[in-house]
Structure formats: structure tokens, C-alpha cells
């Protein structure tokens, strides 16, 4: 997943398109995640989380393979969306399996070590991927990584224990359709706005549709006997708070991640391989700080860890902006380290807070909706920050985008502040 952002210029040149157009290759998986995680998390609650996890890994592996066969920008973006669809099956069901496997007082630490492994893997992939692109071209990424994905699938089949299905209920089909419609309309509005300008009639029309689709989803869920996502969850501070904090922090984090290699190449003159080596700083700091984040949640509580992590992401954007204006690559490196540490510390807090706010039998739906809104924030962050830079390679253009990212991250800090203070685990 991570190498695509760093290789964007190479891939867009190969497929004869622009960086701005191909930014959807980065956003497309998040579209699949945003549209599918709540739906597939709910299905996992009803049919069994292990089944959906293995199905998702199968789709993910196959989609990773066909990405290397893409013949134009459209096919590449479509295959990347399929990667996201596989992820939408994997993530909420895998998270539900993880959380159900541990008692409440151990979940934060378990989540911290989960993040340690989940982010440490991409750090290795990013370094090897950059070298592969430079030596063999971008298609080599998928030739190497598809077998690795297959190993993950095989491991899941033999290692993950079967889970019991939930109470038999009818799937909230109307809620699923209305949610997917709202997500697609919002993403299409961002795409057309980024491509045509937000003053264009089509972009304006799509933006005008967004409130209507969101209202339709809310209306459907209010009237359904067994809603996919009970709306009263959003009145709970420990659900709504981390949802806002995660969406905003990830928007700034991923937007900054996409722009950082471009900044390193275009302003500082580094090669792609060198730029990806720098990006490992962010992933390593994310990985190493994750167990620390789990420990902080267990000892200080979800609110404290969420606020600290969200604030670190905000400081990362400020450091990136300064590094865009001042000839000091150390500020870019500092921004990468702060961004990774911020989400490493906050990630376990976000997840544990969300899971603790809902019934155990609805873990798939709850984590799915959390991921849906996080993915929407991430995709919007990528589009908005890339749009803020435009085709310019000037330091001022990059700084403008990073200051915008800082404003977005600040909203995430307010979301973290909304989380109530009770501590999990050992602090209780």
C-alpha cells in the first residue's frame, strides 16, 4: 500500500497521466474501505468474522496481483479500489477477532503490539519497493508483493480460530445501499472538484447531493428495526470523539505522507529510492510508538493518549510547512517522525474507546463504521492537500498544503478532547 504514494510520479508517467489524476490510485483503496467496512463488518457480526477475514484476504491477494497488469490509469485505479474492497472485508472483522480475544484490561496493549507489527511490515516494504521501482519499474512491486499477500492468506486459514456467528438477523440492505451511495457521492465530489475545480457545475452539483445522501442514510437507519449502525452511537462521546479524531488525524497524516516524497524529490533533489528511505522514519516511529501508546492507554486512559497523539500529528504538519520554506531537510524528517509517533500513540486509544462504547456483539459494525469515516477523512485529506499544492513545485505551494493539514489536524485534537476520562485496564 505505502509504496504507491512514493512511486506516484513514475506510475503516472508510465500510464501517461498526471499526478493529480493518479492520486486516485492512492485514494481508491480508501474508497473501497470507506464504502465497504461497515457493510462487511456487519455481515461478519452475523455470519462469522473469520469467514469474512479469509474472504477479504483472498480478494486482497488477487487484486494486488492484477494491479501489476494495469494498462491505463482507469484500470489501475479500479484494481486499487478492489484492493480496498478486500481490505474492507479484512479490517473490521480482523479487529473484532483481536478485541474479542482479549479481556478489557489487555486490549490497549494488544492493539499497540498489533500496530507494531502492522506498521513495521510496510516499513520493510517501502524500502525494498523503492529499490524495486528504480531497478525494475513499478510493476515489479506487485510481482513481489502478491506472493507475500498469499502467505498472509494461508497463515490466516491455518492460524485464526473459527468464530461463532451472531444472532440470525436480516442484513440492513437499505442502510448498506444508502451508506455506499453517500460515500460514493462524497468521493466523486472530491474527485471532480480536484480535477475541474470546485466552482465547476458538476462538482457543485455533487457537493449539493452530499447532505441529501447523508440525510437519506440517517433516515433509513432511524426507521429500521435492526439498523446497521444505530445512530445513538454518535451521541456517545467515547464513540463520536475518536471517530472525529481519527478521521482528521489520518487526513493530515496521509496527505502529508503523499506530499513528503514529492517535497523531498522536487525541492531537495533526492531520488525516489532516497525519498522512500526517509519515509521509513515515519513508519518506524509509528511502529515503535504503538506499544507505548497501548501502555499509555492502560495507565493514563484513552483521552490522554488520544490528545497526545493527535497533537503530535498537528506538530508534524507545522514541521513539514517549515521544511517547505526553509532549506532544512531535518524539519521534513522531524515531521515524518512526529506524524508516525502521533498515530502510533493515538491508534490504540481510538480503537479501544470505540470498542468500549458498543455491545460486544456489534464489534464488526462499530469498527467498520469507525474505519469508514477514517477512510473518508483519509481520502479527503489526500485530495485536498494534493489540490492545495497543484502542479507547482515551489516551497510556498507545499507550505500552503501543510498549513491546511495542520488546520485539519487541529480539528482532530478537539475530537480527542471530547473523549471521556475513564481509564481502561490497569487504570480502573
C-alpha positions, 0 to 999 in steps of 0.5 A: 500500500505505502509504496504507491504514494512514493512511486506516484510520479513514475506510475503516472508517467508510465500510464501517461497521466498526471499526478493529480489524476493518479492520486486516485490510485492512492485514494481508491483503496480508501474508497473501497474501505470507506464504502465497504467496512461497515457493510462487511463488518456487519455481515461478519457480526452475523455470519462469522468474522473469520469467514469474512477475514479469509474472504477479504484476504483472498480478494486482497491477494488477487487484486494486488496481483492484477494491479501489476497488469494495469494498462491505463490509469482507469484500470489501475485505479479500479484494481486499487479500489478492489484492493480496498474492497478486500481490505474492507472485508479484512479490517473490521472483522480482523479487529473484532477477532483481536478485541474479542480475544482479549479481556478489557484490561489487555486490549490497549496493549494488544492493539499497540503490539498489533500496530507494531507489527502492522506498521513495521511490515510496510516499513520493510516494504517501502524500502525494498519497493523503492529499490524495486521501482528504480531497478525494475519499474513499478510493476515489479512491486506487485510481482513481489508483493502478491506472493507475500499477500498469499502467505498472509492468506494461508497463515490466516486459514491455518492460524485464526480460530473459527468464530461463532456467528451472531444472532440470525438477523436480516442484513440492513440492505437499505442502510448498506445501499444508502451508506455506499451511495453517500460515500460514493457521492462524497468521493466523486465530489472530491474527485471532480472538484480536484480535477475541474475545480470546485466552482465547476457545475458538476462538482457543485452539483455533487457537493449539493447531493452530499447532505441529501445522501447523508440525510437519506442514510440517517433516515433509513437507519432511524426507521429500521428495526435492526439498523446497521449502525444505530445512530445513538452511537454518535451521541456517545462521546467515547464513540463520536470523539475518536471517530472525529479524531481519527478521521482528521488525524489520518487526513493530515497524516496521509496527505502529508505522507503523499506530499513528503516524497514529492517535497523531498524529490522536487525541492531537495533533489533526492531520488525516489529510492532516497525519498522512500528511505526517509519515509521509513522514519515515519513508519518506524516511529509509528511502529515503535510508538504503538506499544507505548501508546497501548501502555499509555492507554492502560495507565493514563486512559484513552483521552490522554493518549488520544490528545497526545497523539493527535497533537503530535500529528498537528506538530508534524504538519507545522514541521513539514510547512517549515521544511517547505520554506526553509532549506532544512531537510531535518524539519521534513524528517522531524515531521515524518517522525512526529506524524508516525509517533502521533498515530502510533500513540493515538491508534490504540486509544481510538480503537479501544474507546470505540470498542468500549462504547458498543455491545460486544456483539456489534464489534464488526459494525462499530469498527467498520463504521469507525474505519469508514469515516477514517477512510473518508477523512483519509481520502479527503485529506489526500485530495485536498492537500494534493489540490492545495499544492497543484502542479507547482513545485515551489516551497510556498505551494507545499507550505500552503498544503501543510498549513491546511493539514495542520488546520485539519489536524487541529480539528482532530485534537478537539475530537480527542478532547471530547473523549471521556476520562475513564481509564481502561485496564490497569487504570480502573 
